[in-house]
Amino acid sequence: MIDHSITESALIDKCLAGDQQALRALYDIHGARVYCLALRLTGSAADAEDIVQDAFLRAFGALGRFRRESKFSTWLYRIVLNRCRDLLATRNRRETVTDEQWEPNAEAAPEGPDSAEKNRLQLALSRLPEGMREVLIMHDVLGMEHEEIAQSLKVNAGTSKSQLHKARAKMREYLSGKGGSA
């Protein structure tokens, strides 16, 4: 159970002192959101789970080097983004996914009456350039502010806003059929 009265900084201090419950609390606070980010970027539940586990292991292993110049979540998102980028770069070197090969993961695009539309959205999202996709997911899916996105991506807030605008335009283009099939 998460004690919401304790600050994130205090949790980090407890983690550094070896408190396993504090580690669990940080995971409980941030796990679902970083999983969502990894799932939307990779399109695979299995890859997302692996990335989240690896990201938390890396974060907890390097917690002593966390300078607290930004929020813990910002630092953690950066680790997740880097792991996703590594995975996608490896995947892209092995094969280029075509529209016909794209098989959205059940968790990324659940079955049901809207599943065809969700599949189209996931495919369109997968076709966005990396930076646009990351900003769109972080802003529109996770609800992050441009300043936090900028810190996570190591860009300025204006770049985040510009990428979001371009990503939305590209999504409209893909979904309308003007940008190829989606």
PyRosetta script that sets phi, psi and omega in degrees:
from pyrosetta import init, pose_from_sequence

init()
pose = pose_from_sequence("MIDHSITESALIDKCLAGDQQALRALYDIHGARVYCLALRLTGSAADAEDIVQDAFLRAFGALGRFRRESKFSTWLYRIVLNRCRDLLATRNRRETVTDEQWEPNAEAAPEGPDSAEKNRLQLALSRLPEGMREVLIMHDVLGMEHEEIAQSLKVNAGTSKSQLHKARAKMREYLSGKGGSA")
pose.set_psi(1, 133.1)
pose.set_omega(1, -177.4)
pose.set_phi(2, -84.9)
pose.set_psi(2, 128.2)
pose.set_omega(2, 174.1)
pose.set_phi(3, -87.0)
pose.set_psi(3, 104.2)
pose.set_omega(3, -175.3)
pose.set_phi(4, -73.3)
pose.set_psi(4, -8.1)
pose.set_omega(4, 179.7)
pose.set_phi(5, -82.9)
pose.set_psi(5, -17.4)
pose.set_omega(5, -179.4)
pose.set_phi(6, -85.3)
pose.set_psi(6, 138.4)
pose.set_omega(6, -178.7)
pose.set_phi(7, -78.7)
pose.set_psi(7, 159.6)
pose.set_omega(7, 177.8)
pose.set_phi(8, -62.6)
pose.set_psi(8, -37.7)
pose.set_omega(8, 178.7)
pose.set_phi(9, -62.2)
pose.set_psi(9, -41.0)
pose.set_omega(9, 178.0)
pose.set_phi(10, -66.3)
pose.set_psi(10, -37.8)
pose.set_omega(10, 176.6)
pose.set_phi(11, -62.0)
pose.set_psi(11, -42.5)
pose.set_omega(11, 179.3)
pose.set_phi(12, -63.2)
pose.set_psi(12, -42.7)
pose.set_omega(12, 176.6)
pose.set_phi(13, -58.2)
pose.set_psi(13, -42.8)
pose.set_omega(13, 179.3)
pose.set_phi(14, -65.5)
pose.set_psi(14, -39.9)
pose.set_omega(14, 177.2)
pose.set_phi(15, -59.9)
pose.set_psi(15, -44.5)
pose.set_omega(15, -179.7)
pose.set_phi(16, -64.5)
pose.set_psi(16, -24.2)
pose.set_omega(16, 177.3)
pose.set_phi(17, -87.3)
pose.set_psi(17, 1.1)
pose.set_omega(17, 176.0)
pose.set_phi(18, 95.4)
pose.set_psi(18, 11.0)
pose.set_omega(18, -179.0)
pose.set_phi(19, -75.5)
pose.set_psi(19, 108.6)
pose.set_omega(19, -178.7)
pose.set_phi(20, -66.9)
pose.set_psi(20, -31.6)
pose.set_omega(20, 178.6)
pose.set_phi(21, -67.4)
pose.set_psi(21, -33.0)
pose.set_omega(21, 177.4)
pose.set_phi(22, -68.4)
pose.set_psi(22, -38.8)
pose.set_omega(22, 175.3)
pose.set_phi(23, -60.2)
pose.set_psi(23, -45.1)
pose.set_omega(23, 179.6)
pose.set_phi(24, -62.8)
pose.set_psi(24, -39.2)
pose.set_omega(24, 179.9)
pose.set_phi(25, -63.8)
pose.set_psi(25, -42.7)
pose.set_omega(25, 177.4)
pose.set_phi(26, -62.7)
pose.set_psi(26, -40.2)
pose.set_omega(26, 177.4)
pose.set_phi(27, -64.0)
pose.set_psi(27, -45.0)
pose.set_omega(27, -179.4)
pose.set_phi(28, -62.1)
pose.set_psi(28, -37.0)
pose.set_omega(28, -179.8)
pose.set_phi(29, -68.8)
pose.set_psi(29, -42.5)
pose.set_omega(29, -169.4)
pose.set_phi(30, -109.4)
pose.set_psi(30, -14.0)
pose.set_omega(30, -172.8)
pose.set_phi(31, -57.2)
pose.set_psi(31, -47.4)
pose.set_omega(31, -176.3)
pose.set_phi(32, -64.6)
pose.set_psi(32, -40.3)
pose.set_omega(32, -178.3)
pose.set_phi(33, -70.8)
pose.set_psi(33, -39.8)
pose.set_omega(33, 179.4)
pose.set_phi(34, -71.8)
pose.set_psi(34, -31.7)
pose.set_omega(34, 174.9)
pose.set_phi(35, -63.4)
pose.set_psi(35, -45.3)
pose.set_omega(35, 178.8)
pose.set_phi(36, -58.4)
pose.set_psi(36, -44.6)
pose.set_omega(36, 178.5)
pose.set_phi(37, -60.5)
pose.set_psi(37, -49.6)
pose.set_omega(37, -178.5)
pose.set_phi(38, -64.6)
pose.set_psi(38, -39.7)
pose.set_omega(38, 179.6)
pose.set_phi(39, -63.6)
pose.set_psi(39, -45.6)
pose.set_omega(39, -178.7)
pose.set_phi(40, -68.7)
pose.set_psi(40, -32.4)
pose.set_omega(40, 179.7)
pose.set_phi(41, -77.8)
pose.set_psi(41, -34.6)
pose.set_omega(41, -176.3)
pose.set_phi(42, -97.6)
pose.set_psi(42, -26.6)
pose.set_omega(42, -176.6)
pose.set_phi(43, 74.8)
pose.set_psi(43, 11.1)
pose.set_omega(43, -176.3)
pose.set_phi(44, -135.1)
pose.set_psi(44, 124.1)
pose.set_omega(44, 178.4)
pose.set_phi(45, -63.5)
pose.set_psi(45, -41.5)
pose.set_omega(45, -179.4)
pose.set_phi(46, -63.6)
pose.set_psi(46, -45.1)
pose.set_omega(46, 178.0)
pose.set_phi(47, -63.8)
pose.set_psi(47, -41.4)
pose.set_omega(47, -179.8)
pose.set_phi(48, -61.9)
pose.set_psi(48, -43.8)
pose.set_omega(48, 178.5)
pose.set_phi(49, -61.0)
pose.set_psi(49, -44.4)
pose.set_omega(49, 179.2)
pose.set_phi(50, -62.6)
pose.set_psi(50, -43.0)
pose.set_omega(50, -178.9)
pose.set_phi(51, -65.0)
pose.set_psi(51, -43.8)
pose.set_omega(51, 179.7)
pose.set_phi(52, -62.4)
pose.set_psi(52, -46.2)
pose.set_omega(52, 179.1)
pose.set_phi(53, -60.2)
pose.set_psi(53, -46.9)
pose.set_omega(53, 179.8)
pose.set_phi(54, -63.5)
pose.set_psi(54, -41.6)
pose.set_omega(54, -179.1)
pose.set_phi(55, -63.5)
pose.set_psi(55, -43.9)
pose.set_omega(55, 178.7)
pose.set_phi(56, -66.7)
pose.set_psi(56, -39.4)
pose.set_omega(56, 177.1)
pose.set_phi(57, -61.4)
pose.set_psi(57, -43.2)
pose.set_omega(57, 178.3)
pose.set_phi(58, -65.0)
pose.set_psi(58, -45.1)
pose.set_omega(58, -178.8)
pose.set_phi(59, -62.9)
pose.set_psi(59, -47.1)
pose.set_omega(59, -178.5)
pose.set_phi(60, -67.3)
pose.set_psi(60, -34.6)
pose.set_omega(60, 177.7)
pose.set_phi(61, -69.0)
pose.set_psi(61, -27.4)
pose.set_omega(61, -177.5)
pose.set_phi(62, -107.5)
pose.set_psi(62, 11.7)
pose.set_omega(62, -175.1)
pose.set_phi(63, -57.0)
pose.set_psi(63, -32.9)
pose.set_omega(63, 177.9)
pose.set_phi(64, -64.9)
pose.set_psi(64, -22.0)
pose.set_omega(64, 179.1)
pose.set_phi(65, -95.5)
pose.set_psi(65, -3.6)
pose.set_omega(65, 177.9)
pose.set_phi(66, -69.1)
pose.set_psi(66, 117.9)
pose.set_omega(66, -171.9)
pose.set_phi(67, -85.4)
pose.set_psi(67, -6.9)
pose.set_omega(67, 178.2)
pose.set_phi(68, 62.1)
pose.set_psi(68, 26.8)
pose.set_omega(68, 174.9)
pose.set_phi(69, -79.5)
pose.set_psi(69, -18.5)
pose.set_omega(69, 175.5)
pose.set_phi(70, -134.0)
pose.set_psi(70, 178.7)
pose.set_omega(70, 178.3)
pose.set_phi(71, -71.3)
pose.set_psi(71, 153.5)
pose.set_omega(71, 176.6)
pose.set_phi(72, -56.9)
pose.set_psi(72, -41.1)
pose.set_omega(72, -178.4)
pose.set_phi(73, -60.9)
pose.set_psi(73, -39.2)
pose.set_omega(73, 179.5)
pose.set_phi(74, -62.2)
pose.set_psi(74, -44.3)
pose.set_omega(74, 178.9)
pose.set_phi(75, -64.5)
pose.set_psi(75, -42.6)
pose.set_omega(75, -179.9)
pose.set_phi(76, -66.0)
pose.set_psi(76, -42.8)
pose.set_omega(76, 177.4)
pose.set_phi(77, -58.7)
pose.set_psi(77, -38.6)
pose.set_omega(77, 179.7)
pose.set_phi(78, -62.7)
pose.set_psi(78, -41.5)
pose.set_omega(78, 177.8)
pose.set_phi(79, -63.4)
pose.set_psi(79, -45.3)
pose.set_omega(79, 179.2)
pose.set_phi(80, -62.0)
pose.set_psi(80, -45.5)
pose.set_omega(80, 178.7)
pose.set_phi(81, -58.4)
pose.set_psi(81, -44.0)
pose.set_omega(81, -180.0)
pose.set_phi(82, -63.7)
pose.set_psi(82, -41.7)
pose.set_omega(82, 178.5)
pose.set_phi(83, -64.6)
pose.set_psi(83, -41.6)
pose.set_omega(83, 177.8)
pose.set_phi(84, -63.1)
pose.set_psi(84, -43.8)
pose.set_omega(84, 179.0)
pose.set_phi(85, -60.8)
pose.set_psi(85, -42.7)
pose.set_omega(85, 178.4)
pose.set_phi(86, -60.8)
pose.set_psi(86, -46.4)
pose.set_omega(86, -179.4)
pose.set_phi(87, -63.2)
pose.set_psi(87, -46.3)
pose.set_omega(87, -178.3)
pose.set_phi(88, -66.1)
pose.set_psi(88, -36.4)
pose.set_omega(88, 177.4)
pose.set_phi(89, -64.7)
pose.set_psi(89, -42.0)
pose.set_omega(89, 177.3)
pose.set_phi(90, -63.9)
pose.set_psi(90, -44.9)
pose.set_omega(90, 179.3)
pose.set_phi(91, -62.1)
pose.set_psi(91, -42.8)
pose.set_omega(91, -178.6)
pose.set_phi(92, -68.1)
pose.set_psi(92, -31.2)
pose.set_omega(92, 176.3)
pose.set_phi(93, -68.0)
pose.set_psi(93, -35.1)
pose.set_omega(93, -178.5)
pose.set_phi(94, -76.8)
pose.set_psi(94, -41.7)
pose.set_omega(94, -177.0)
pose.set_phi(95, -159.8)
pose.set_psi(95, 154.1)
pose.set_omega(95, 173.2)
pose.set_phi(96, -105.0)
pose.set_psi(96, 123.5)
pose.set_omega(96, -178.4)
pose.set_phi(97, -78.3)
pose.set_psi(97, 127.1)
pose.set_omega(97, 175.7)
pose.set_phi(98, -98.6)
pose.set_psi(98, 167.8)
pose.set_omega(98, 179.0)
pose.set_phi(99, -55.9)
pose.set_psi(99, -39.3)
pose.set_omega(99, -177.6)
pose.set_phi(100, -69.4)
pose.set_psi(100, -30.1)
pose.set_omega(100, -178.3)
pose.set_phi(101, -83.7)
pose.set_psi(101, -18.6)
pose.set_omega(101, -174.2)
pose.set_phi(102, -66.1)
pose.set_psi(102, 119.9)
pose.set_omega(102, 176.3)
pose.set_phi(103, -126.1)
pose.set_psi(103, 96.1)
pose.set_omega(103, -177.3)
pose.set_phi(104, -58.0)
pose.set_psi(104, 141.5)
pose.set_omega(104, 176.6)
pose.set_phi(105, -66.0)
pose.set_psi(105, 146.6)
pose.set_omega(105, -178.2)
pose.set_phi(106, -58.1)
pose.set_psi(106, -36.2)
pose.set_omega(106, 179.8)
pose.set_phi(107, -76.2)
pose.set_psi(107, -31.4)
pose.set_omega(107, 179.6)
pose.set_phi(108, -73.7)
pose.set_psi(108, -31.3)
pose.set_omega(108, 179.5)
pose.set_phi(109, -142.6)
pose.set_psi(109, 83.8)
pose.set_omega(109, -174.6)
pose.set_phi(110, -61.7)
pose.set_psi(110, 153.3)
pose.set_omega(110, 178.1)
pose.set_phi(111, -72.0)
pose.set_psi(111, 157.9)
pose.set_omega(111, 178.6)
pose.set_phi(112, 143.0)
pose.set_psi(112, -173.5)
pose.set_omega(112, -176.1)
pose.set_phi(113, -61.1)
pose.set_psi(113, -27.3)
pose.set_omega(113, -178.3)
pose.set_phi(114, -100.3)
pose.set_psi(114, 10.7)
pose.set_omega(114, -172.6)
pose.set_phi(115, -63.8)
pose.set_psi(115, -36.2)
pose.set_omega(115, 179.1)
pose.set_phi(116, -62.9)
pose.set_psi(116, -42.4)
pose.set_omega(116, 178.8)
pose.set_phi(117, -66.8)
pose.set_psi(117, -40.2)
pose.set_omega(117, 178.5)
pose.set_phi(118, -64.9)
pose.set_psi(118, -38.0)
pose.set_omega(118, 176.6)
pose.set_phi(119, -62.9)
pose.set_psi(119, -42.2)
pose.set_omega(119, 177.7)
pose.set_phi(120, -61.7)
pose.set_psi(120, -43.2)
pose.set_omega(120, 179.2)
pose.set_phi(121, -62.8)
pose.set_psi(121, -44.9)
pose.set_omega(121, -178.8)
pose.set_phi(122, -64.7)
pose.set_psi(122, -39.9)
pose.set_omega(122, 177.9)
pose.set_phi(123, -64.8)
pose.set_psi(123, -45.4)
pose.set_omega(123, 178.7)
pose.set_phi(124, -60.7)
pose.set_psi(124, -42.5)
pose.set_omega(124, 178.7)
pose.set_phi(125, -61.1)
pose.set_psi(125, -42.2)
pose.set_omega(125, -178.6)
pose.set_phi(126, -65.8)
pose.set_psi(126, -22.9)
pose.set_omega(126, -178.1)
pose.set_phi(127, -85.1)
pose.set_psi(127, -13.2)
pose.set_omega(127, 179.4)
pose.set_phi(128, -67.1)
pose.set_psi(128, 146.9)
pose.set_omega(128, 171.6)
pose.set_phi(129, -58.9)
pose.set_psi(129, 151.3)
pose.set_omega(129, -173.2)
pose.set_phi(130, -48.5)
pose.set_psi(130, -52.2)
pose.set_omega(130, -176.9)
pose.set_phi(131, -62.0)
pose.set_psi(131, -42.5)
pose.set_omega(131, 178.8)
pose.set_phi(132, -64.5)
pose.set_psi(132, -44.6)
pose.set_omega(132, -179.6)
pose.set_phi(133, -60.9)
pose.set_psi(133, -45.0)
pose.set_omega(133, -179.2)
pose.set_phi(134, -61.5)
pose.set_psi(134, -47.6)
pose.set_omega(134, -178.8)
pose.set_phi(135, -64.5)
pose.set_psi(135, -43.6)
pose.set_omega(135, -179.6)
pose.set_phi(136, -60.4)
pose.set_psi(136, -45.6)
pose.set_omega(136, 179.8)
pose.set_phi(137, -65.5)
pose.set_psi(137, -46.9)
pose.set_omega(137, -177.1)
pose.set_phi(138, -64.1)
pose.set_psi(138, -37.9)
pose.set_omega(138, -177.7)
pose.set_phi(139, -83.3)
pose.set_psi(139, -55.3)
pose.set_omega(139, -171.5)
pose.set_phi(140, -83.3)
pose.set_psi(140, -28.8)
pose.set_omega(140, 179.9)
pose.set_phi(141, -93.5)
pose.set_psi(141, -48.0)
pose.set_omega(141, -176.8)
pose.set_phi(142, -89.6)
pose.set_psi(142, -13.8)
pose.set_omega(142, 177.4)
pose.set_phi(143, 74.5)
pose.set_psi(143, 24.4)
pose.set_omega(143, -179.5)
pose.set_phi(144, -76.9)
pose.set_psi(144, 149.6)
pose.set_omega(144, 176.2)
pose.set_phi(145, -81.3)
pose.set_psi(145, 156.5)
pose.set_omega(145, -177.0)
pose.set_phi(146, -59.7)
pose.set_psi(146, -34.2)
pose.set_omega(146, -179.8)
pose.set_phi(147, -63.9)
pose.set_psi(147, -43.5)
pose.set_omega(147, 179.4)
pose.set_phi(148, -69.5)
pose.set_psi(148, -39.4)
pose.set_omega(148, 176.2)
pose.set_phi(149, -59.9)
pose.set_psi(149, -46.0)
pose.set_omega(149, -179.6)
pose.set_phi(150, -58.8)
pose.set_psi(150, -42.9)
pose.set_omega(150, 178.3)
pose.set_phi(151, -65.0)
pose.set_psi(151, -41.9)
pose.set_omega(151, -179.6)
pose.set_phi(152, -64.7)
pose.set_psi(152, -39.1)
pose.set_omega(152, -176.9)
pose.set_phi(153, -91.9)
pose.set_psi(153, -5.5)
pose.set_omega(153, -178.0)
pose.set_phi(154, 58.5)
pose.set_psi(154, 48.8)
pose.set_omega(154, 174.8)
pose.set_phi(155, -131.7)
pose.set_psi(155, 177.0)
pose.set_omega(155, 175.8)
pose.set_phi(156, -90.4)
pose.set_psi(156, 162.9)
pose.set_omega(156, -176.3)
pose.set_phi(157, -61.0)
pose.set_psi(157, -33.8)
pose.set_omega(157, 177.5)
pose.set_phi(158, -62.4)
pose.set_psi(158, -37.6)
pose.set_omega(158, 177.2)
pose.set_phi(159, -65.7)
pose.set_psi(159, -41.1)
pose.set_omega(159, 177.3)
pose.set_phi(160, -59.6)
pose.set_psi(160, -46.8)
pose.set_omega(160, 179.9)
pose.set_phi(161, -62.1)
pose.set_psi(161, -43.0)
pose.set_omega(161, -180.0)
pose.set_phi(162, -64.1)
pose.set_psi(162, -44.6)
pose.set_omega(162, 179.3)
pose.set_phi(163, -62.5)
pose.set_psi(163, -38.8)
pose.set_omega(163, 178.6)
pose.set_phi(164, -64.1)
pose.set_psi(164, -44.9)
pose.set_omega(164, 179.3)
pose.set_phi(165, -60.0)
pose.set_psi(165, -46.2)
pose.set_omega(165, 179.9)
pose.set_phi(166, -65.5)
pose.set_psi(166, -39.8)
pose.set_omega(166, -179.7)
pose.set_phi(167, -63.5)
pose.set_psi(167, -44.0)
pose.set_omega(167, 178.9)
pose.set_phi(168, -63.2)
pose.set_psi(168, -40.5)
pose.set_omega(168, 178.8)
pose.set_phi(169, -64.0)
pose.set_psi(169, -43.6)
pose.set_omega(169, 178.8)
pose.set_phi(170, -63.7)
pose.set_psi(170, -41.6)
pose.set_omega(170, 178.7)
pose.set_phi(171, -61.2)
pose.set_psi(171, -44.6)
pose.set_omega(171, 177.3)
pose.set_phi(172, -59.4)
pose.set_psi(172, -42.1)
pose.set_omega(172, -179.9)
pose.set_phi(173, -62.9)
pose.set_psi(173, -48.4)
pose.set_omega(173, -180.0)
pose.set_phi(174, -63.0)
pose.set_psi(174, -43.6)
pose.set_omega(174, -176.1)
pose.set_phi(175, -73.3)
pose.set_psi(175, -24.2)
pose.set_omega(175, 177.5)
pose.set_phi(176, -83.4)
pose.set_psi(176, -10.0)
pose.set_omega(176, -179.6)
pose.set_phi(177, 91.3)
pose.set_psi(177, -0.6)
pose.set_omega(177, -178.4)
pose.set_phi(178, -81.4)
pose.set_psi(178, -17.0)
pose.set_omega(178, -178.6)
pose.set_phi(179, -105.4)
pose.set_psi(179, 26.8)
pose.set_omega(179, -175.4)
pose.set_phi(180, 96.7)
pose.set_psi(180, 179.5)
pose.set_omega(180, -176.9)
pose.set_phi(181, -75.0)
pose.set_psi(181, 140.7)
pose.set_omega(181, 176.2)
pose.set_phi(182, -148.8)
pose.dump_pdb("model.pdb")
